[in-house]
Amino acid sequence: MPLATGLYFFSCLAPVDLFVFGSRVGLTTPYNTTYKGMKALAIGEGDRTRAHASDASTVGGMVYVLPEKQSVTQRNTGKIIIGISATYMEGSGIDASVMCPETKRACLAKNLRARLTVPKLLSFVLHARGESGSLPLGIYKEHVRMLARIWLSKNPLPTEASKLHPLGCSTRNEMRTTELFAAMLEFLEQMGQTEDSYKKTMMTTGRDGLTHEKIVAIQDYLQFESREFRRLETVQPVLLPWHTEWTAIINLFQVHWGTPLSTDPFTLAFAAAKLNWRPPSNLKKDRIVDANMLDCWRLYFKTDVIFAFFEKVDPIPNVEDLERIALNLHRAYSIDEAVHRASSGEPHPEKKRTKNKPPLEPTNMHLVDLTAGRNAVLMRDVVRLREWLYAEGEGDPERAWEMTKLLAVSFAGSTHKKYLKYLLEMIVTLELESTPEMKSAILQLSVANLKGREGGWAGGDFIQEYFNCLLKAVIRHKGAEDIGLNGHGGKHSHPDSTPDIRVLLEAYKSEQLHSYRPGRRIEPVMVDQYTDGVKALQKGLLRKFVDQTTRTRGLMNPGRDPQEKDGMEADDEEDDADETDEEEGEEAQLAVMEVVNGRLEMTRINMEEEREKLEKLLEEVGYELDASSDIEASAGDAEDMDDAE
């Protein structure tokens, strides 16, 4: 009991004086003893991590994150902290034999990457364009949720808490390739994987696009090593989803926000002006697309106010009819064909009239409604992004992967060319250089459920980012008096969105946004990144990627069949718009996407509240420990505090 109380005091960053007085009356152990106890806890946690990671019948994954480069102590105010932290996650229900390096080498020996073409790439993508709809009645929420799982689910994971093991931090600098390699060896050693003793089962590892790219480059550099372990053949680099989703959301707002004074009803700026919203300081603008969908239902039922219609209609349409209508509306307003129907056609060149020929008939542009076309692009992009987030939150990484492939093509038509490169690498890795069982295992290890709650799955890189922010909150609290009022809570009840929806519905009705109006063209530009992406890939962007990635890979493979270049050159222009890491200045807040009662919700995380929960949990666990019991507790956070101290 005294040790448990000492651990609680330590987590609260209590002054040393409390340890002095507490140890005299038997309330707590002395400070030095408490510190040694934390080291013992860390050693025990390390032993458990090594035992699982070294077991030949188990599979796991590792996630990296870079601690923020700032001072963390009062006495070292000018010191910049550079390092890498990592977490090991146990794979549940995965057959270790599917992650065999020999199987991976056999897939690589086929050299299918060199024969990748645009039609082949699109064959991976086009089958992912599933159909989904939205029903307007809350009474059918559970039924719709059941239908979504029947229609869309690929291979949902069982709802259970993921077993995570935070590893000791490394002082290496990830931006230097040699130091990243050294850090990887250090983390592998913590898991019992050394050059003299390691299991021949691949382990996934990764974070964002830059980390993924660097690990792939390290494997290219080391391909001539004679030792399998030094070639990192037991490591499978992966691009984890959270940073990719972040980039996709930013890209969506860049494309569809419009000008500040836009009068085109399809733009997000138009809707924001109607609701008196400022330009996006946050990305929670889901009501706009919800209002778009409801306006489509209004037109279908030929009513002025959709809410009044459902209040008066008797009997209420059954769910089968609503399901059929939702599917038809989806096909009419939010798929690629809807975009092409509204926006296809180009103006004919001007021709001189002759005496013998009558005036030309109206050109194709007179049949085009570019505003409806741009709105169809917005609805299609948001539906795909929303389905991606739903699939991840529900713990269906294979369905989320299908949406990821669709967005990869959109990145080809955007300024985020680096994320196109990252995603193309992942597509080739999973679709051409892995067996179906290996692909499923890699995707399973890309998500985690911290609390074992239904709808509470998240990307592994988000979980690691959460751990890092929690550690920062504990460190930030050091030296502060634990007396006074608590900070303002970061969680609030969700306000009723009905008034905002009504305002937008009235605006869309007056603008006839979802009615076909030939010749309408308010904004001068038609942007469809998916179509532009296909064209860019056909013009040589894909060929350039294949040439760059096959030139230096697999050089030790005797069956390698180098492909001759076809002379097609791609545009070398690349934008750094995909660099989405936090900039200096105001500290960014984490927000978690969860599926709650069938609805996708985003909740900001208050790290101070999370720190207090951690302290209370440690106190509760401590009071359950007997004084004579062995030192057994999960000390991942304690180990991080030990390193920070």
C-alpha positions in Angstrom: 0.0 0.0 0.0 2.8 2.6 0.8 4.3 1.9 -2.6 1.0 2.3 -4.4 0.5 5.7 -2.6 4.0 6.7 -3.6 3.3 5.9 -7.2 0.2 8.0 -7.0 2.1 10.9 -5.5 4.8 10.6 -8.2 2.1 10.7 -11.0 0.7 13.8 -9.4 4.2 15.4 -9.4 4.0 15.9 -5.6 6.8 17.7 -3.8 9.6 15.6 -2.3 8.5 16.9 1.1 5.4 14.8 1.0 7.5 11.7 0.5 9.7 12.7 3.5 6.7 13.2 5.8 4.7 10.3 4.3 7.4 7.8 4.7 7.8 8.7 8.4 4.2 7.8 9.2 4.0 4.8 6.9 1.8 6.5 4.3 4.2 6.2 1.4 7.6 4.8 0.6 10.6 7.2 0.4 11.2 9.0 -2.9 14.2 6.9 -3.8 12.3 3.7 -3.1 9.4 4.8 -5.1 11.7 5.6 -8.0 13.3 2.2 -7.8 9.8 0.6 -7.7 8.9 2.4 -10.9 12.1 1.0 -12.5 11.1 -2.5 -11.3 7.6 -2.0 -12.9 9.2 -0.9 -16.1 11.5 -3.9 -16.1 8.5 -6.2 -15.6 6.6 -4.5 -18.4 9.6 -4.9 -20.6 9.8 -8.6 -19.8 6.2 -9.1 -20.8 6.7 -7.2 -24.1 9.8 -9.2 -25.0 8.0 -12.5 -24.1 5.2 -11.7 -26.6 7.4 -10.2 -29.3 9.8 -13.2 -29.1 7.1 -15.9 -29.2 7.2 -17.5 -32.7 3.4 -18.0 -32.6 2.5 -14.3 -32.2 2.4 -11.3 -34.4 2.7 -7.6 -33.5 3.1 -4.1 -34.8 5.1 -1.1 -33.8 4.2 2.6 -34.2 6.6 5.5 -34.0 6.0 9.2 -33.0 8.3 12.1 -32.6 8.1 14.0 -29.3 7.6 17.7 -29.7 10.9 19.6 -30.1 10.6 21.9 -27.1 12.0 22.4 -23.6 10.4 20.2 -21.0 12.2 21.3 -17.8 12.7 24.4 -15.8 16.4 24.1 -15.6 17.1 23.3 -19.3 15.0 26.1 -20.8 17.3 26.3 -23.9 17.5 22.6 -24.6 15.7 21.1 -27.6 14.4 17.6 -26.9 14.8 15.4 -30.0 13.8 11.7 -30.0 11.4 9.0 -30.9 8.9 7.1 -28.9 7.2 3.9 -29.9 4.5 1.4 -28.8 4.3 -2.3 -29.5 0.8 -3.7 -30.2 -0.1 -7.4 -29.9 -1.9 -8.9 -32.9 -5.0 -10.8 -31.9 -6.1 -13.8 -33.8 -3.4 -13.6 -36.5 -1.7 -16.7 -37.7 2.1 -16.0 -37.5 2.8 -18.2 -40.6 1.1 -15.6 -42.9 3.8 -13.0 -42.0 6.7 -15.2 -43.1 9.6 -13.4 -44.7 10.0 -16.3 -47.2 6.5 -15.7 -48.4 7.2 -12.0 -48.8 10.4 -12.7 -50.8 8.5 -15.0 -53.1 6.0 -12.3 -53.8 8.7 -9.7 -54.5 10.5 -12.2 -56.8 7.6 -12.0 -59.3 8.4 -8.3 -59.8 4.8 -7.4 -60.5 5.5 -3.8 -59.6 7.4 -3.3 -62.8 4.4 -4.3 -64.9 1.9 -2.0 -63.1 -0.2 0.0 -65.5 -3.0 2.5 -65.1 -5.7 0.0 -66.1 -4.3 -2.5 -63.6 -4.2 0.2 -60.8 -7.8 1.2 -61.6 -8.9 -2.4 -61.4 -7.8 -2.3 -57.7 -9.7 0.9 -57.2 -12.9 0.6 -59.2 -14.3 -2.4 -57.4 -14.1 -0.3 -54.2 -16.8 2.1 -55.4 -19.5 0.6 -53.3 -22.9 2.2 -52.9 -24.1 3.7 -49.7 -27.1 5.8 -48.8 -28.6 7.9 -46.0 -32.1 7.5 -44.6 -33.8 10.6 -43.1 -35.7 9.0 -40.2 -34.1 8.4 -36.9 -36.5 5.6 -36.0 -34.7 3.4 -38.5 -31.2 4.2 -37.2 -30.5 0.7 -35.8 -31.9 -0.9 -39.0 -29.7 1.4 -41.2 -26.7 0.4 -39.0 -27.5 -3.2 -39.6 -27.8 -2.7 -43.3 -24.5 -0.8 -43.5 -22.8 -3.8 -41.8 -24.4 -6.2 -44.3 -23.8 -4.1 -47.4 -20.4 -2.6 -46.7 -18.5 -4.7 -44.1 -15.5 -6.6 -45.5 -13.9 -8.2 -42.4 -14.8 -6.4 -39.2 -12.6 -7.1 -36.2 -14.1 -8.4 -32.9 -14.7 -5.7 -30.3 -12.0 -6.0 -27.7 -9.3 -3.8 -26.2 -6.0 -3.9 -28.0 -3.0 -4.9 -25.9 -0.4 -2.1 -26.1 3.1 -1.9 -24.6 4.8 1.5 -24.6 8.5 1.1 -25.3 11.4 3.1 -23.9 12.1 6.4 -25.7 15.1 6.8 -28.0 17.1 9.9 -28.3 17.8 9.4 -32.0 16.7 11.9 -34.6 14.3 10.5 -37.1 15.2 13.0 -39.8 18.6 11.4 -40.1 18.4 8.0 -41.9 21.3 6.4 -40.0 19.8 7.4 -36.6 16.4 6.2 -37.6 17.9 2.8 -38.4 19.7 2.8 -35.1 16.5 3.7 -33.3 14.7 0.8 -35.0 17.4 -1.6 -33.8 17.0 -0.2 -30.3 13.2 -0.7 -30.3 13.7 -4.2 -31.8 16.1 -5.0 -29.0 13.6 -3.9 -26.4 11.3 -6.6 -27.9 13.9 -9.3 -27.7 14.8 -9.1 -31.4 18.6 -9.0 -31.8 20.9 -10.1 -34.6 21.8 -13.2 -32.6 18.3 -14.1 -31.6 15.2 -13.1 -33.6 12.0 -14.8 -34.8 11.4 -15.1 -38.5 8.0 -13.4 -38.5 7.5 -10.0 -40.0 6.4 -7.1 -37.8 4.6 -4.0 -39.1 6.0 -0.6 -38.3 5.3 2.9 -39.4 3.6 6.2 -38.7 3.0 9.0 -41.3 4.1 9.2 -44.9 7.6 10.5 -44.2 8.5 7.8 -41.7 7.1 5.1 -44.1 9.2 6.5 -47.0 12.4 6.6 -44.9 12.0 3.0 -43.6 11.4 1.8 -47.2 14.6 3.7 -48.2 16.5 2.1 -45.4 15.5 -1.4 -46.7 16.7 -0.4 -50.2 20.1 0.8 -48.8 20.6 -2.5 -46.9 19.5 -5.0 -49.6 23.2 -6.0 -50.1 23.6 -7.0 -46.4 24.4 -10.7 -46.0 22.5 -11.0 -42.8 18.7 -11.2 -42.9 18.2 -9.2 -39.7 20.4 -6.3 -40.9 18.3 -6.1 -44.1 15.2 -5.5 -42.0 13.4 -8.3 -43.8 11.4 -8.9 -40.6 10.0 -5.4 -40.7 7.1 -4.5 -42.9 6.7 -0.7 -43.4 3.1 0.6 -43.4 1.4 3.9 -43.9 -1.0 4.3 -40.9 -4.4 6.0 -41.6 -4.7 9.0 -39.2 -2.2 11.3 -41.0 -3.6 10.2 -44.4 -7.1 11.1 -43.2 -5.9 14.4 -41.9 -4.4 15.2 -45.3 -7.5 14.1 -47.1 -9.8 16.4 -45.0 -7.5 19.4 -45.5 -7.5 18.7 -49.3 -11.3 18.5 -49.3 -11.6 21.9 -47.7 -8.9 23.4 -50.0 -10.9 22.3 -53.0 -14.5 23.0 -51.9 -14.3 26.0 -49.6 -14.4 28.6 -52.4 -13.8 32.3 -52.1 -14.8 34.2 -48.9 -17.7 36.0 -50.7 -18.8 33.1 -52.9 -22.3 33.2 -54.2 -22.2 29.6 -55.6 -24.4 27.5 -53.3 -22.2 24.3 -53.7 -19.2 25.9 -51.9 -18.6 25.5 -48.2 -18.0 29.2 -47.9 -21.6 29.9 -49.1 -23.0 27.6 -46.4 -20.7 29.0 -43.7 -21.9 32.6 -44.5 -25.5 31.5 -44.2 -24.7 30.1 -40.7 -22.4 32.9 -39.7 -19.5 30.5 -39.4 -15.9 31.8 -39.6 -13.5 30.3 -42.1 -12.6 26.8 -40.7 -10.7 26.9 -37.5 -11.9 23.4 -37.2 -13.1 20.8 -39.6 -16.5 19.8 -38.2 -18.7 21.0 -41.0 -20.7 17.8 -41.5 -24.1 19.6 -41.4 -23.5 21.1 -44.8 -23.5 17.7 -46.6 -26.3 16.5 -44.3 -28.4 19.5 -45.6 -27.4 18.6 -49.2 -28.7 15.1 -48.7 -31.9 16.2 -47.1 -32.5 18.7 -49.9 -32.3 15.8 -52.4 -35.0 14.0 -50.3 -37.1 17.1 -50.4 -37.0 17.2 -54.2 -37.9 13.5 -54.4 -41.0 13.9 -52.2 -41.9 17.2 -54.0 -42.3 19.1 -50.8 -41.1 22.5 -49.6 -40.1 21.5 -46.1 -38.8 18.0 -45.5 -39.4 18.1 -41.8 -43.0 19.1 -42.2 -43.5 16.4 -44.8 -42.4 13.6 -42.4 -44.4 15.1 -39.5 -47.7 14.9 -41.6 -47.1 11.9 -43.7 -49.2 8.9 -42.7 -48.2 6.1 -42.8 -44.5 6.7 -42.6 -42.7 5.0 -45.5 -41.3 1.6 -44.6 -37.6 1.0 -44.4 -37.5 -1.0 -47.6 -38.9 1.9 -49.7 -36.6 4.3 -48.0 -33.7 2.0 -48.7 -34.6 1.9 -52.4 -35.0 5.7 -52.6 -31.7 6.3 -50.8 -29.9 4.1 -53.3 -31.5 6.0 -56.3 -30.7 9.4 -54.8 -27.1 8.3 -54.2 -26.8 7.2 -57.8 -28.4 10.5 -59.0 -26.3 12.9 -56.9 -23.1 11.5 -55.4 -21.3 9.2 -57.7 -18.9 9.8 -60.6 -21.7 9.4 -63.2 -23.7 12.2 -61.5 -20.6 14.5 -61.9 -20.3 13.6 -65.6 -24.0 13.9 -66.3 -24.0 17.5 -65.0 -20.7 18.8 -66.2 -19.8 16.9 -69.4 -19.5 18.8 -72.7 -17.2 21.4 -74.0 -18.0 24.5 -76.1 -17.5 24.1 -79.8 -15.0 26.4 -81.5 -16.5 29.4 -83.1 -17.2 29.1 -86.9 -18.0 31.6 -89.4 -21.5 31.6 -90.8 -21.9 30.9 -94.5 -24.8 32.0 -96.7 -25.9 28.4 -97.4 -25.7 27.1 -93.8 -28.2 27.9 -91.0 -27.0 29.2 -87.6 -25.5 26.5 -85.3 -27.6 24.8 -82.7 -26.9 25.6 -79.1 -23.5 24.0 -78.1 -23.0 21.3 -75.4 -22.1 24.0 -72.8 -25.7 25.1 -73.0 -26.7 21.7 -71.6 -24.2 21.8 -68.8 -24.9 22.7 -65.2 -21.5 23.3 -63.7 -22.9 24.3 -60.3 -24.7 21.0 -60.0 -21.6 19.2 -61.2 -19.4 20.8 -58.5 -22.0 20.0 -55.9 -22.0 16.3 -57.0 -18.2 16.3 -56.7 -18.5 17.7 -53.1 -21.2 15.1 -52.1 -19.2 12.2 -53.7 -15.9 13.2 -52.0 -17.6 13.7 -48.6 -19.5 10.4 -48.8 -16.3 8.5 -49.6 -14.4 10.2 -46.8 -17.2 9.7 -44.3 -17.4 6.0 -45.2 -13.7 5.7 -44.7 -14.0 7.2 -41.2 -17.0 5.0 -40.4 -15.2 1.9 -41.5 -12.2 2.7 -39.3 -14.3 3.6 -36.3 -16.3 0.3 -36.7 -13.1 -1.7 -36.8 -13.3 -2.8 -40.5 -9.8 -1.9 -41.8 -10.3 -3.8 -45.1 -13.3 -1.6 -46.0 -11.4 1.5 -44.9 -8.6 0.3 -47.3 -11.0 0.2 -50.2 -11.9 3.9 -49.6 -8.2 4.7 -49.2 -7.5 3.4 -52.7 -10.2 5.7 -54.1 -8.7 8.7 -52.4 -5.2 7.8 -53.8 -6.5 8.6 -57.3 -7.9 11.9 -56.0 -4.5 12.8 -54.6 -3.0 12.3 -58.1 -5.2 15.2 -59.2 -4.4 17.4 -56.2 -1.3 19.3 -54.9 -0.6 16.5 -52.4 1.7 14.5 -54.8 3.8 13.2 -51.9 0.8 11.4 -50.4 0.0 10.0 -53.8 3.5 8.5 -53.7 3.0 7.1 -50.2 -0.3 5.6 -51.1 0.9 4.1 -54.4 3.6 2.3 -52.4 1.0 0.9 -50.0 -1.2 -0.2 -52.9 1.6 -2.0 -54.6 2.8 -3.6 -51.3 -0.7 -4.9 -50.3 -2.2 -5.7 -53.7 0.9 -7.0 -55.7 3.6 -7.9 -53.1 1.5 -9.7 -50.4 -0.7 -12.7 -50.2 -4.4 -12.1 -49.3 -3.8 -13.4 -45.8 -0.7 -11.2 -45.3 -2.7 -8.2 -46.6 -5.5 -8.8 -44.1 -3.0 -9.2 -41.2 -1.2 -5.9 -42.1 -4.4 -4.0 -42.2 -5.6 -5.5 -38.9 -2.3 -4.2 -37.3 -3.0 -0.7 -38.5 -5.8 0.0 -36.1 -6.3 -0.3 -32.4 -9.1 -0.1 -29.8 -7.8 1.5 -26.6 -10.9 0.8 -24.4 -12.5 -2.2 -26.1 -15.6 -0.1 -26.9 -17.8 -0.7 -29.9 -17.2 2.0 -32.5 -14.0 3.0 -30.7 -11.3 1.9 -33.2 -8.7 4.4 -34.4 -5.5 4.4 -36.4 -2.4 3.1 -34.6 -0.6 6.5 -35.3 -3.5 8.3 -33.6 -3.2 6.1 -30.5 0.6 6.8 -30.3 -0.1 10.5 -30.8 -2.5 10.3 -27.8 0.2 8.7 -25.7 2.6 11.4 -26.6 0.2 14.2 -25.8 -0.6 12.5 -22.5 3.1 12.4 -21.6 3.4 16.0 -22.5 0.5 16.9 -20.3 2.1 15.1 -17.3 5.4 16.8 -17.9 3.8 20.2 -18.4 2.2 19.8 -14.9 5.6 19.4 -13.3 6.3 22.2 -10.8 2.7 23.5 -10.9 0.7 23.7 -7.7 -2.1 21.2 -7.6 -4.4 23.7 -5.9 -7.1 25.8 -7.5 -9.9 25.6 -10.0 -9.9 23.0 -12.7 -9.5 24.2 -16.3 -12.6 24.6 -18.5 -13.7 21.2 -19.7 -13.1 20.2 -23.3 -16.3 18.2 -23.7 -19.7 19.7 -24.3 -23.1 18.3 -25.2 -23.8 18.3 -28.9 -26.0 21.3 -29.7 -29.2 20.6 -31.8 -28.2 20.9 -35.4 -31.8 21.3 -36.7 -31.8 25.1 -36.8 -28.7 25.1 -38.9 -30.1 22.4 -41.2 -33.3 24.4 -41.7 -31.3 27.5 -42.7 -29.3 25.6 -45.2 -32.3 23.8 -46.6 -34.1 27.1 -47.2 -31.0 28.5 -49.0 -30.6 25.4 -51.2 -34.2 25.4 -52.1 -34.1 29.1 -53.1 -31.0 28.5 -55.2 -32.4 25.2 -56.7 -29.1 23.6 -56.0 -30.2 20.1 -56.7 -32.4 20.9 -59.6 -30.9 20.5 -63.1 -30.6 24.0 -64.7 -28.8 23.8 -68.1 -26.3 26.6 -68.6 -25.9 27.5 -64.9 -22.3 28.4 -64.2 -21.5 30.8 -61.3 -18.0 29.8 -60.3 -15.7 29.8 -63.4 -13.7 26.6 -62.6 -14.9 22.9 -62.6 -12.6 20.9 -60.3 -12.9 17.1 -60.1 -9.7 15.7 -58.6 -10.6 12.1 -59.2 -11.0 12.6 -63.0 -7.9 14.8 -63.0 -6.0 12.2 -61.1 -6.8 9.4 -63.6 -5.6 11.7 -66.4 -2.4 12.6 -64.6 -1.7 8.9 -64.0 -2.3 8.2 -67.7 0.1 11.0 -68.7 3.0 9.4 -67.0 2.7 10.0 -63.2 2.3 6.2 -62.6 5.1 5.3 -65.0 7.4 7.7 -63.2 6.6 6.1 -59.8 7.2 2.6 -61.2 10.6 3.6 -62.7 11.7 5.3 -59.6 10.8 2.5 -57.3 12.1 -0.4 -59.4 15.4 1.1 -60.4 17.1 0.4 -57.1 15.0 -2.4 -55.6 15.4 -6.1 -55.8 18.9 -5.9 -57.2 19.8 -9.1 -55.4 16.8 -10.9 -57.0 18.2 -13.3 -59.7 14.8 -13.4 -61.4 14.5 -9.6 -61.7 13.3 -8.5 -65.1 14.0 -4.8 -65.5 11.4 -3.0 -67.5 12.4 -0.6 -70.3 11.2 2.9 -69.9 8.5 3.9 -72.4 9.8 7.4 -72.7 6.8 9.0 -71.0 7.8 11.7 -68.6 5.5 13.0 -65.8 5.2 16.5 -64.5 8.0 16.8 -61.9 6.1 19.6 -60.1 5.5 18.6 -56.6 3.9 20.6 -53.9 4.7 20.5 -50.2 1.0 21.0 -49.3 0.8 17.5 -47.9 3.2 18.4 -45.0 0.6 18.4 -42.3 2.7 18.2 -39.2 2.0 20.9 -36.6 3.5 24.2 -37.3 5.0 26.4 -34.6 2.6 28.6 -32.8 -0.7 27.7 -31.2 -0.8 24.1 -30.0 -3.0 21.8 -31.9 -5.6 19.7 -30.1 -6.3 16.1 -30.7 -9.8 15.0 -31.7 -11.0 11.5 -31.9 -13.5 10.1 -34.4 -15.9 7.5 -32.9 -19.0 5.8 -34.1 -21.6 6.4 -31.3 -25.1 4.8 -31.8 -24.5 4.5 -35.5 -23.4 8.2 -35.9 -19.9 9.4 -36.6 -18.9 12.0 -34.0 -15.7 14.0 -33.5 -14.8 14.8 -29.9 -11.9 17.0 -28.8 -9.6 15.4 -26.2 -8.6 17.6 -23.2 -5.2 16.2 -22.2 -5.5 17.7 -18.7 -8.7 15.8 -18.1 -7.0 12.6 -19.4 -4.0 13.2 -17.1 -6.4 13.5 -14.1 -8.2 10.3 -15.2 -4.8 8.6 -15.3 -4.0 9.7 -11.8 -7.3 8.5 -10.4 -6.9 5.2 -12.2 -3.5 4.7 -10.7 -4.9 5.6 -7.3 -7.7 3.0 -7.6 -5.3 0.3 -8.8 -2.9 1.2 -6.0 -5.5 0.7 -3.3 -6.4 -2.7 -4.7 -2.8 -3.9 -4.3 -1.8 -5.8 -1.1 1.3 -4.7 0.7 2.8 -8.2 0.5 2.0 -8.7 -3.2 4.7 -8.7 -5.9 5.2 -5.6 -7.9 2.9 -6.3 -10.8 1.2 -3.5 -12.7 1.1 -2.1 -16.2 3.8 0.6 -16.1 3.9 1.9 -19.7 3.1 5.4 -18.6 5.4 5.1 -15.6 8.2 4.1 -17.9 7.7 7.1 -20.0 7.7 9.3 -16.9 10.9 7.7 -15.8 12.6 8.6 -19.1 11.2 12.1 -18.9 12.4 12.5 -15.4 
